[in-house]
């Protein structure tokens, strides 16, 4: 018997948390600002889009209670119950603010979550969301759609989504999907057509909002987008041509519309001057005896002043997705770049491209100072926060790997 999610989730990191007695599975992939994706009724969608998003974000995919890899939760019977469950889950994960995307059922949950905690959501993406009652474009009842009819409701061209379904009878897939359809019917039972109170609460969505819809959606009719826009006049609407309900699967390129939107929601970095003796946001780190004073930080770059006491160093390591630079201010540094050793003195600029092993050593016998910067920032600031005043080099190496900075093993005999 197959595992319906095994291949789809390959490469994702899994973490299980118990929230109010319910074991909840959470998958993560990538580095950068957090992007939470809430799945639809079927948990077999969204993973390829998540791989695209992981190039610029840390994608977090929790499974709703009673769906996918999470345990059943008989006590969770409404959409609101799920929303409160996620409030507690994100508290446990110490996620204070993040971009939030949801598809279909997940879009309904995402909208209800953002209505209740708008300050926590930096940007909201609703992909063919359920939840809003539409008189002009009502959705068909799930119970009225027969299995042979379902592919035509899910996609404009059903052939494009056939790889999502087993080619031969698969009891495990059928059981998993049946469990999830049952979960949707349970959660929506109080209001099968949507929450009658949601429309009058959407004014609380003050964050940037993207509505992403297949132009030929029959399961969540495209006309419903106008009902959402009527309540969210500042929202963006992206209609994907020749595409049905499974927007991200039928037209994979649509995943780029999400990252493009999120890039536009990043607040502008404030201008100004960080004084020679000052620190950006008053942040200073002590990392294995070196003093780092933050001078500038934003999603695209980060700069810090560094003091290297004599005989301190940063061992050879690799930034897979960042370029790093050093402007030497005083003293002398020994730079080991891709196996070659060079000296860098005041006024010299050291360029260390992404993916190239490099180490920085102060072997001069006296203090040396420099200005570092990286582009883009990725998760480096979070790493510095994590290793501030950590005395154990092995623990620093371990934490660095979790933030996608990888130290090389010492050479043989070292």
PABASE-255637 format. One record per residue (C-alpha): residue number from 1; x, y, z. Coordinates in nm, 2 decimals. Layout:
<node i="NUM" u="X" v="Y" w="Z"/>
...
This chain:
<node i="1" u="0.00" v="0.00" w="0.00"/>
<node i="2" u="0.15" v="0.34" w="-0.10"/>
<node i="3" u="0.20" v="0.65" w="0.10"/>
<node i="4" u="0.01" v="0.92" w="-0.09"/>
<node i="5" u="0.24" v="1.20" w="0.03"/>
<node i="6" u="0.58" v="1.03" w="0.04"/>
<node i="7" u="0.70" v="1.15" w="-0.30"/>
<node i="8" u="0.53" v="1.49" w="-0.29"/>
<node i="9" u="0.69" v="1.58" w="0.04"/>
<node i="10" u="1.04" v="1.45" w="-0.04"/>
<node i="11" u="1.31" v="1.71" w="0.07"/>
<node i="12" u="1.08" v="1.89" w="0.32"/>
<node i="13" u="1.18" v="1.89" w="0.69"/>
<node i="14" u="0.90" v="1.75" w="0.91"/>
<node i="15" u="0.83" v="1.86" w="1.27"/>
<node i="16" u="0.54" v="1.73" w="1.48"/>
<node i="17" u="0.40" v="1.95" w="1.75"/>
<node i="18" u="0.13" v="1.87" w="2.00"/>
<node i="19" u="-0.12" v="2.16" w="2.02"/>
<node i="20" u="-0.40" v="2.13" w="2.28"/>
<node i="21" u="-0.35" v="1.75" w="2.27"/>
<node i="22" u="-0.35" v="1.72" w="1.89"/>
<node i="23" u="-0.04" v="1.61" w="1.71"/>
<node i="24" u="0.01" v="1.85" w="1.42"/>
<node i="25" u="0.26" v="1.79" w="1.14"/>
<node i="26" u="0.44" v="2.09" w="0.99"/>
<node i="27" u="0.66" v="2.08" w="0.68"/>
<node i="28" u="0.93" v="2.34" w="0.61"/>
<node i="29" u="1.15" v="2.41" w="0.31"/>
<node i="30" u="1.38" v="2.70" w="0.22"/>
<node i="31" u="1.53" v="3.00" w="0.39"/>
<node i="32" u="1.42" v="3.36" w="0.42"/>
<node i="33" u="1.10" v="3.54" w="0.53"/>
<node i="34" u="0.83" v="3.30" w="0.65"/>
<node i="35" u="0.55" v="3.21" w="0.41"/>
<node i="36" u="0.28" v="2.99" w="0.55"/>
<node i="37" u="0.07" v="2.78" w="0.30"/>
<node i="38" u="-0.26" v="2.64" w="0.42"/>
<node i="39" u="-0.37" v="2.35" w="0.20"/>
<node i="40" u="-0.71" v="2.27" w="0.05"/>
<node i="41" u="-0.93" v="1.98" w="0.11"/>
<node i="42" u="-0.69" v="1.74" w="-0.07"/>
<node i="43" u="-0.35" v="1.76" w="0.08"/>
<node i="44" u="-0.17" v="1.64" w="-0.23"/>
<node i="45" u="-0.16" v="1.99" w="-0.39"/>
<node i="46" u="0.08" v="2.29" w="-0.35"/>
<node i="47" u="0.41" v="2.11" w="-0.30"/>
<node i="48" u="0.57" v="2.20" w="-0.64"/>
<node i="49" u="0.46" v="2.56" w="-0.59"/>
<node i="50" u="0.62" v="2.55" w="-0.24"/>
<node i="51" u="0.95" v="2.44" w="-0.40"/>
<node i="52" u="0.93" v="2.75" w="-0.62"/>
<node i="53" u="0.86" v="2.97" w="-0.32"/>
<node i="54" u="1.14" v="2.82" w="-0.12"/>
<node i="55" u="1.39" v="2.99" w="-0.34"/>
<node i="56" u="1.31" v="3.32" w="-0.16"/>
<node i="57" u="1.11" v="3.22" w="0.15"/>
<node i="58" u="1.10" v="2.96" w="0.43"/>
<node i="59" u="0.78" v="2.79" w="0.34"/>
<node i="60" u="0.58" v="2.65" w="0.63"/>
<node i="61" u="0.31" v="2.40" w="0.55"/>
<node i="62" u="0.10" v="2.28" w="0.85"/>
<node i="63" u="-0.15" v="2.00" w="0.80"/>
<node i="64" u="-0.50" v="2.09" w="0.94"/>
<node i="65" u="-0.61" v="1.86" w="1.22"/>
<node i="66" u="-0.78" v="1.56" w="1.07"/>
<node i="67" u="-0.60" v="1.60" w="0.74"/>
<node i="68" u="-0.28" v="1.46" w="0.58"/>
<node i="69" u="-0.01" v="1.38" w="0.83"/>
<node i="70" u="-0.18" v="1.54" w="1.13"/>
<node i="71" u="-0.39" v="1.33" w="1.38"/>
<node i="72" u="-0.77" v="1.32" w="1.38"/>
<node i="73" u="-0.93" v="1.58" w="1.60"/>
<node i="74" u="-1.29" v="1.50" w="1.69"/>
<node i="75" u="-1.32" v="1.81" w="1.90"/>
<node i="76" u="-1.24" v="2.04" w="1.61"/>
<node i="77" u="-1.57" v="2.08" w="1.43"/>
<node i="78" u="-1.57" v="2.43" w="1.27"/>
<node i="79" u="-1.35" v="2.66" w="1.07"/>
<node i="80" u="-1.31" v="2.88" w="1.37"/>
<node i="81" u="-1.18" v="2.59" w="1.58"/>
<node i="82" u="-0.91" v="2.54" w="1.31"/>
<node i="83" u="-0.82" v="2.91" w="1.33"/>
<node i="84" u="-0.77" v="2.90" w="1.70"/>
<node i="85" u="-0.57" v="2.59" w="1.66"/>
<node i="86" u="-0.34" v="2.77" w="1.42"/>
<node i="87" u="-0.31" v="3.07" w="1.66"/>
<node i="88" u="-0.17" v="2.83" w="1.92"/>
<node i="89" u="0.05" v="2.65" w="1.66"/>
<node i="90" u="0.22" v="2.96" w="1.54"/>
<node i="91" u="0.27" v="3.07" w="1.90"/>
<node i="92" u="0.45" v="2.74" w="1.97"/>
<node i="93" u="0.66" v="2.80" w="1.66"/>
<node i="94" u="0.74" v="3.15" w="1.77"/>
<node i="95" u="0.62" v="3.29" w="1.44"/>
<node i="96" u="0.53" v="3.65" w="1.52"/>
<node i="97" u="0.47" v="3.77" w="1.16"/>
<node i="98" u="0.46" v="3.60" w="0.83"/>
<node i="99" u="0.31" v="3.60" w="0.48"/>
<node i="100" u="0.00" v="3.38" w="0.46"/>
<node i="101" u="-0.13" v="3.19" w="0.16"/>
<node i="102" u="-0.43" v="2.95" w="0.15"/>
<node i="103" u="-0.59" v="2.75" w="-0.13"/>
<node i="104" u="-0.96" v="2.67" w="-0.14"/>
<node i="105" u="-1.05" v="2.55" w="0.21"/>
<node i="106" u="-0.71" v="2.68" w="0.32"/>
<node i="107" u="-0.80" v="3.02" w="0.17"/>
<node i="108" u="-1.11" v="3.03" w="0.39"/>
<node i="109" u="-0.90" v="2.94" w="0.70"/>
<node i="110" u="-0.64" v="3.20" w="0.60"/>
<node i="111" u="-0.90" v="3.48" w="0.56"/>
<node i="112" u="-1.06" v="3.40" w="0.89"/>
<node i="113" u="-0.72" v="3.39" w="1.06"/>
<node i="114" u="-0.61" v="3.72" w="0.91"/>
<node i="115" u="-0.94" v="3.88" w="1.02"/>
<node i="116" u="-0.87" v="3.78" w="1.38"/>
<node i="117" u="-0.49" v="3.85" w="1.38"/>
<node i="118" u="-0.43" v="4.11" w="1.11"/>
<node i="119" u="-0.11" v="4.24" w="1.27"/>
<node i="120" u="0.05" v="3.89" w="1.23"/>
<node i="121" u="0.00" v="3.87" w="0.85"/>
<node i="122" u="0.24" v="4.08" w="0.64"/>
<node i="123" u="0.08" v="3.98" w="0.31"/>
<node i="124" u="-0.22" v="3.76" w="0.23"/>
<node i="125" u="-0.27" v="3.54" w="-0.08"/>
<node i="126" u="-0.61" v="3.38" w="-0.13"/>
<node i="127" u="-0.60" v="3.12" w="-0.40"/>
<node i="128" u="-0.96" v="3.03" w="-0.52"/>
<node i="129" u="-1.08" v="3.06" w="-0.16"/>
<node i="130" u="-1.39" v="2.92" w="-0.01"/>
<node i="131" u="-1.57" v="3.09" w="0.27"/>
<node i="132" u="-1.75" v="3.39" w="0.12"/>
<node i="133" u="-2.12" v="3.34" w="0.03"/>
<node i="134" u="-2.19" v="3.44" w="-0.33"/>
<node i="135" u="-2.54" v="3.48" w="-0.46"/>
<node i="136" u="-2.41" v="3.57" w="-0.81"/>
<node i="137" u="-2.17" v="3.28" w="-0.85"/>
<node i="138" u="-2.27" v="3.00" w="-0.60"/>
<node i="139" u="-2.03" v="2.70" w="-0.57"/>
<node i="140" u="-2.17" v="2.35" w="-0.64"/>
<node i="141" u="-2.22" v="2.13" w="-0.34"/>
<node i="142" u="-1.94" v="1.88" w="-0.30"/>
<node i="143" u="-2.19" v="1.60" w="-0.24"/>
<node i="144" u="-2.35" v="1.67" w="-0.58"/>
<node i="145" u="-2.03" v="1.60" w="-0.78"/>
<node i="146" u="-1.98" v="1.24" w="-0.88"/>
<node i="147" u="-1.62" v="1.09" w="-0.89"/>
<node i="148" u="-1.62" v="1.08" w="-1.28"/>
<node i="149" u="-1.72" v="1.44" w="-1.29"/>
<node i="150" u="-1.46" v="1.56" w="-1.04"/>
<node i="151" u="-1.16" v="1.61" w="-1.27"/>
<node i="152" u="-1.35" v="1.85" w="-1.49"/>
<node i="153" u="-1.44" v="2.05" w="-1.18"/>
<node i="154" u="-1.07" v="2.06" w="-1.07"/>
<node i="155" u="-0.91" v="2.16" w="-1.40"/>
<node i="156" u="-0.99" v="2.32" w="-1.72"/>
<node i="157" u="-0.79" v="2.05" w="-1.89"/>
<node i="158" u="-0.82" v="1.74" w="-1.67"/>
<node i="159" u="-0.53" v="1.57" w="-1.85"/>
<node i="160" u="-0.29" v="1.83" w="-1.69"/>
<node i="161" u="-0.37" v="1.71" w="-1.34"/>
<node i="162" u="-0.38" v="1.33" w="-1.40"/>
<node i="163" u="-0.03" v="1.29" w="-1.25"/>
<node i="164" u="-0.18" v="1.39" w="-0.92"/>
<node i="165" u="-0.39" v="1.08" w="-0.91"/>
<node i="166" u="-0.28" v="0.71" w="-0.90"/>
<node i="167" u="-0.28" v="0.54" w="-1.24"/>
<node i="168" u="-0.42" v="0.22" w="-1.09"/>
<node i="169" u="-0.66" v="0.16" w="-0.80"/>
<node i="170" u="-0.49" v="0.27" w="-0.48"/>
<node i="171" u="-0.68" v="0.21" w="-0.15"/>
<node i="172" u="-0.44" v="0.42" w="0.05"/>
<node i="173" u="-0.50" v="0.73" w="-0.18"/>
<node i="174" u="-0.87" v="0.67" w="-0.17"/>
<node i="175" u="-0.87" v="0.64" w="0.21"/>
<node i="176" u="-0.67" v="0.95" w="0.25"/>
<node i="177" u="-0.88" v="1.16" w="0.02"/>
<node i="178" u="-1.20" v="1.02" w="0.17"/>
<node i="179" u="-1.08" v="1.12" w="0.51"/>
<node i="180" u="-1.00" v="1.48" w="0.39"/>
<node i="181" u="-1.33" v="1.52" w="0.21"/>
<node i="182" u="-1.50" v="1.41" w="0.52"/>
<node i="183" u="-1.30" v="1.66" w="0.72"/>
<node i="184" u="-1.41" v="1.94" w="0.49"/>
<node i="185" u="-1.77" v="1.84" w="0.51"/>
<node i="186" u="-1.75" v="1.84" w="0.89"/>
<node i="187" u="-1.58" v="2.18" w="0.92"/>
<node i="188" u="-1.82" v="2.34" w="0.67"/>
<node i="189" u="-2.13" v="2.17" w="0.80"/>
<node i="190" u="-2.25" v="2.47" w="1.01"/>
<node i="191" u="-2.23" v="2.69" w="0.70"/>
<node i="192" u="-2.19" v="2.48" w="0.38"/>
<node i="193" u="-2.20" v="2.78" w="0.15"/>
<node i="194" u="-1.96" v="3.00" w="0.36"/>
<node i="195" u="-1.95" v="3.21" w="0.67"/>
<node i="196" u="-2.24" v="3.46" w="0.67"/>
<node i="197" u="-2.04" v="3.69" w="0.89"/>
<node i="198" u="-1.71" v="3.69" w="0.69"/>
<node i="199" u="-1.80" v="3.96" w="0.44"/>
<node i="200" u="-1.87" v="4.22" w="0.70"/>
<node i="201" u="-1.54" v="4.14" w="0.88"/>
<node i="202" u="-1.31" v="4.17" w="0.58"/>
<node i="203" u="-1.25" v="4.54" w="0.65"/>
<node i="204" u="-1.00" v="4.42" w="0.91"/>
<node i="205" u="-0.77" v="4.29" w="0.63"/>
<node i="206" u="-0.55" v="4.59" w="0.61"/>
<node i="207" u="-0.24" v="4.40" w="0.48"/>
<node i="208" u="-0.17" v="4.37" w="0.11"/>
<node i="209" u="-0.40" v="4.10" w="-0.04"/>
<node i="210" u="-0.37" v="3.90" w="-0.37"/>
<node i="211" u="-0.66" v="3.70" w="-0.51"/>
<node i="212" u="-0.54" v="3.43" w="-0.74"/>
<node i="213" u="-0.80" v="3.25" w="-0.94"/>
<node i="214" u="-0.82" v="3.01" w="-1.24"/>
<node i="215" u="-1.02" v="3.19" w="-1.51"/>
<node i="216" u="-1.22" v="2.87" w="-1.58"/>
<node i="217" u="-1.28" v="2.75" w="-1.22"/>
<node i="218" u="-1.60" v="2.56" w="-1.18"/>
<node i="219" u="-1.56" v="2.43" w="-0.83"/>
<node i="220" u="-1.51" v="2.78" w="-0.68"/>
<node i="221" u="-1.66" v="2.98" w="-0.97"/>
<node i="222" u="-1.44" v="3.27" w="-1.09"/>
<node i="223" u="-1.73" v="3.51" w="-1.05"/>
<node i="224" u="-1.68" v="3.49" w="-0.67"/>
<node i="225" u="-1.36" v="3.69" w="-0.71"/>
<node i="226" u="-1.58" v="4.00" w="-0.76"/>
<node i="227" u="-1.75" v="3.93" w="-0.43"/>
<node i="228" u="-1.41" v="3.94" w="-0.26"/>
<node i="229" u="-1.31" v="4.25" w="-0.44"/>
<node i="230" u="-1.63" v="4.43" w="-0.34"/>
<node i="231" u="-1.52" v="4.38" w="0.03"/>
<node i="232" u="-1.15" v="4.43" w="-0.04"/>
<node i="233" u="-1.12" v="4.72" w="-0.30"/>
<node i="234" u="-0.75" v="4.75" w="-0.25"/>
<node i="235" u="-0.68" v="4.38" w="-0.33"/>
<node i="236" u="-0.50" v="4.27" w="-0.64"/>
<node i="237" u="-0.68" v="4.01" w="-0.87"/>
<node i="238" u="-0.48" v="3.77" w="-1.09"/>
<node i="239" u="-0.69" v="3.55" w="-1.32"/>
<node i="240" u="-0.49" v="3.27" w="-1.48"/>
<node i="241" u="-0.62" v="3.19" w="-1.83"/>
<node i="242" u="-0.73" v="2.84" w="-1.93"/>
<node i="243" u="-0.70" v="2.72" w="-1.57"/>
<node i="244" u="-0.95" v="2.56" w="-1.34"/>
<node i="245" u="-0.96" v="2.52" w="-0.96"/>
<node i="246" u="-0.62" v="2.36" w="-0.91"/>
<node i="247" u="-0.45" v="2.68" w="-1.02"/>
<node i="248" u="-0.10" v="2.59" w="-0.90"/>
<node i="249" u="-0.10" v="2.24" w="-1.04"/>
<node i="250" u="-0.27" v="2.31" w="-1.38"/>
<node i="251" u="-0.06" v="2.62" w="-1.45"/>
<node i="252" u="0.27" v="2.59" w="-1.24"/>
<node i="253" u="0.39" v="2.92" w="-1.36"/>
<node i="254" u="0.12" v="3.08" w="-1.14"/>
<node i="255" u="0.34" v="3.02" w="-0.84"/>
<node i="256" u="0.56" v="3.31" w="-0.96"/>
<node i="257" u="0.26" v="3.54" w="-0.93"/>
<node i="258" u="0.27" v="3.48" w="-0.55"/>
<node i="259" u="0.64" v="3.55" w="-0.51"/>
<node i="260" u="0.61" v="3.86" w="-0.73"/>
<node i="261" u="0.33" v="3.99" w="-0.52"/>
<node i="262" u="0.51" v="3.92" w="-0.19"/>
<node i="263" u="0.82" v="4.10" w="-0.33"/>
<node i="264" u="0.60" v="4.41" w="-0.38"/>
<node i="265" u="0.48" v="4.39" w="-0.02"/>
<node i="266" u="0.82" v="4.42" w="0.14"/>
<node i="267" u="0.83" v="4.76" w="0.32"/>
<node i="268" u="1.09" v="5.00" w="0.19"/>
<node i="269" u="1.41" v="5.01" w="0.39"/>
<node i="270" u="1.43" v="5.34" w="0.58"/>
<node i="271" u="1.71" v="5.57" w="0.47"/>
<node i="272" u="1.94" v="5.77" w="0.69"/>
<node i="273" u="2.29" v="5.75" w="0.85"/>
<node i="274" u="2.41" v="5.49" w="1.10"/>
<node i="275" u="2.67" v="5.68" w="1.31"/>
<node i="276" u="3.02" v="5.55" w="1.32"/>
<node i="277" u="2.97" v="5.46" w="1.69"/>
<node i="278" u="2.61" v="5.36" w="1.65"/>
<node i="279" u="2.43" v="5.03" w="1.56"/>
<node i="280" u="2.13" v="4.98" w="1.34"/>
<node i="281" u="1.83" v="4.91" w="1.58"/>
<node i="282" u="2.09" v="4.91" w="1.86"/>
<node i="283" u="2.20" v="4.55" w="1.76"/>
<node i="284" u="2.54" v="4.42" w="1.85"/>
<node i="285" u="2.65" v="4.05" w="1.86"/>
<node i="286" u="2.94" v="3.87" w="2.02"/>
<node i="287" u="3.02" v="3.57" w="1.81"/>
<node i="288" u="3.31" v="3.35" w="1.93"/>
<node i="289" u="3.51" v="3.65" w="2.06"/>
<node i="290" u="3.44" v="3.87" w="1.76"/>
<node i="291" u="3.22" v="4.18" w="1.79"/>
<node i="292" u="2.97" v="4.25" w="1.52"/>
<node i="293" u="2.78" v="4.58" w="1.51"/>
<node i="294" u="2.48" v="4.59" w="1.28"/>
<node i="295" u="2.49" v="4.88" w="1.04"/>
<node i="296" u="2.21" v="4.81" w="0.80"/>
<node i="297" u="1.95" v="4.54" w="0.74"/>
<node i="298" u="1.68" v="4.46" w="0.49"/>
<node i="299" u="1.57" v="4.17" w="0.28"/>
<node i="300" u="1.81" v="4.25" w="0.00"/>
<node i="301" u="2.13" v="4.32" w="0.20"/>
<node i="302" u="2.28" v="4.34" w="0.55"/>
<node i="303" u="2.60" v="4.51" w="0.66"/>
<node i="304" u="2.79" v="4.50" w="0.99"/>
<node i="305" u="3.11" v="4.63" w="1.14"/>
<node i="306" u="3.34" v="4.36" w="1.27"/>
<node i="307" u="3.62" v="4.36" w="1.52"/>
<node i="308" u="3.85" v="4.06" w="1.50"/>
<node i="309" u="4.09" v="4.03" w="1.80"/>
<node i="310" u="4.43" v="3.88" w="1.72"/>
<node i="311" u="4.42" v="3.51" w="1.64"/>
<node i="312" u="4.05" v="3.49" w="1.59"/>
<node i="313" u="3.89" v="3.37" w="1.27"/>
<node i="314" u="3.59" v="3.24" w="1.08"/>
<node i="315" u="3.66" v="2.89" w="0.95"/>
<node i="316" u="3.60" v="2.80" w="0.58"/>
<node i="317" u="3.23" v="2.79" w="0.50"/>
<node i="318" u="2.98" v="2.83" w="0.22"/>
<node i="319" u="2.68" v="3.06" w="0.16"/>
<node i="320" u="2.48" v="2.87" w="-0.10"/>
<node i="321" u="2.26" v="3.17" w="-0.19"/>
<node i="322" u="2.44" v="3.48" w="-0.07"/>
<node i="323" u="2.73" v="3.69" w="-0.20"/>
<node i="324" u="2.96" v="3.82" w="0.08"/>
<node i="325" u="3.19" v="4.12" w="0.08"/>
<node i="326" u="3.46" v="4.26" w="0.32"/>
<node i="327" u="3.60" v="4.62" w="0.31"/>
<node i="328" u="3.91" v="4.61" w="0.53"/>
<node i="329" u="3.93" v="4.91" w="0.76"/>
<node i="330" u="4.24" v="4.83" w="0.98"/>
<node i="331" u="4.49" v="4.56" w="1.04"/>
<node i="332" u="4.54" v="4.26" w="0.80"/>
<node i="333" u="4.33" v="3.96" w="0.72"/>
<node i="334" u="4.43" v="3.63" w="0.57"/>
<node i="335" u="4.15" v="3.52" w="0.33"/>
<node i="336" u="4.12" v="3.16" w="0.21"/>
<node i="337" u="3.90" v="3.17" w="-0.09"/>
<node i="338" u="3.83" v="2.84" w="-0.28"/>
<node i="339" u="4.15" v="2.69" w="-0.15"/>
<node i="340" u="4.38" v="2.99" w="-0.23"/>
<node i="341" u="4.53" v="3.21" w="0.04"/>
<node i="342" u="4.56" v="3.59" w="0.01"/>
<node i="343" u="4.63" v="3.90" w="0.23"/>
<node i="344" u="4.37" v="4.18" w="0.26"/>
<node i="345" u="4.48" v="4.52" w="0.40"/>
<node i="346" u="4.31" v="4.85" w="0.47"/>
<node i="347" u="4.12" v="4.98" w="0.16"/>
<node i="348" u="4.10" v="4.63" w="0.00"/>
<node i="349" u="3.77" v="4.49" w="-0.10"/>
<node i="350" u="3.72" v="4.11" w="-0.07"/>
<node i="351" u="3.46" v="3.95" w="-0.29"/>
<node i="352" u="3.34" v="3.61" w="-0.18"/>
<node i="353" u="3.07" v="3.48" w="-0.43"/>
<node i="354" u="2.79" v="3.25" w="-0.33"/>
<node i="355" u="2.87" v="2.88" w="-0.34"/>
<node i="356" u="3.25" v="2.94" w="-0.30"/>
<node i="357" u="3.42" v="2.82" w="0.02"/>
<node i="358" u="3.59" v="3.10" w="0.21"/>
<node i="359" u="3.75" v="3.16" w="0.55"/>
<node i="360" u="3.86" v="3.48" w="0.72"/>
<node i="361" u="4.16" v="3.48" w="0.96"/>
<node i="362" u="4.34" v="3.74" w="1.17"/>
<node i="363" u="4.69" v="3.61" w="1.19"/>
<node i="364" u="4.85" v="3.95" w="1.22"/>
<node i="365" u="4.91" v="3.95" w="1.59"/>
<node i="366" u="4.70" v="4.26" w="1.65"/>
<node i="367" u="4.33" v="4.37" w="1.62"/>
<node i="368" u="4.18" v="4.40" w="1.27"/>
<node i="369" u="3.85" v="4.57" w="1.17"/>
<node i="370" u="3.63" v="4.56" w="0.86"/>
<node i="371" u="3.29" v="4.62" w="0.72"/>
<node i="372" u="3.10" v="4.31" w="0.60"/>
<node i="373" u="2.79" v="4.29" w="0.39"/>
<node i="374" u="2.59" v="4.02" w="0.22"/>
<node i="375" u="2.33" v="4.02" w="-0.05"/>
<node i="376" u="2.06" v="3.90" w="-0.02"/>
<node i="377" u="2.02" v="3.88" w="0.36"/>
<node i="378" u="1.83" v="3.54" w="0.36"/>
<node i="379" u="1.85" v="3.40" w="0.72"/>
<node i="380" u="2.18" v="3.55" w="0.82"/>
<node i="381" u="2.05" v="3.79" w="1.08"/>
<node i="382" u="1.85" v="3.51" w="1.24"/>
<node i="383" u="2.17" v="3.30" w="1.25"/>
<node i="384" u="2.36" v="3.58" w="1.43"/>
<node i="385" u="2.08" v="3.61" w="1.68"/>
<node i="386" u="2.10" v="3.24" w="1.74"/>
<node i="387" u="2.47" v="3.22" w="1.79"/>
<node i="388" u="2.52" v="3.54" w="1.99"/>
<node i="389" u="2.73" v="3.45" w="2.29"/>
<node i="390" u="2.72" v="3.08" w="2.22"/>
<node i="391" u="3.06" v="2.96" w="2.34"/>
<node i="392" u="3.08" v="2.61" w="2.18"/>
<node i="393" u="3.21" v="2.62" w="1.82"/>
<node i="394" u="3.04" v="2.28" w="1.75"/>
<node i="395" u="2.70" v="2.43" w="1.84"/>
<node i="396" u="2.77" v="2.73" w="1.62"/>
<node i="397" u="2.84" v="2.50" w="1.33"/>
<node i="398" u="2.52" v="2.31" w="1.40"/>
<node i="399" u="2.31" v="2.62" w="1.42"/>
<node i="400" u="2.47" v="2.76" w="1.11"/>
<node i="401" u="2.36" v="2.46" w="0.90"/>
<node i="402" u="2.00" v="2.51" w="1.02"/>
<node i="403" u="2.03" v="2.86" w="0.87"/>
<node i="404" u="2.18" v="2.74" w="0.54"/>
<node i="405" u="2.54" v="2.84" w="0.62"/>
<node i="406" u="2.76" v="2.53" w="0.59"/>
<node i="407" u="3.11" v="2.50" w="0.76"/>
<node i="408" u="3.36" v="2.27" w="0.60"/>
<node i="409" u="3.52" v="1.99" w="0.80"/>
<node i="410" u="3.88" v="2.07" w="0.90"/>
<node i="411" u="4.15" v="1.93" w="0.67"/>
<node i="412" u="4.30" v="1.59" w="0.75"/>
<node i="413" u="4.55" v="1.61" w="1.03"/>
<node i="414" u="4.43" v="1.95" w="1.15"/>
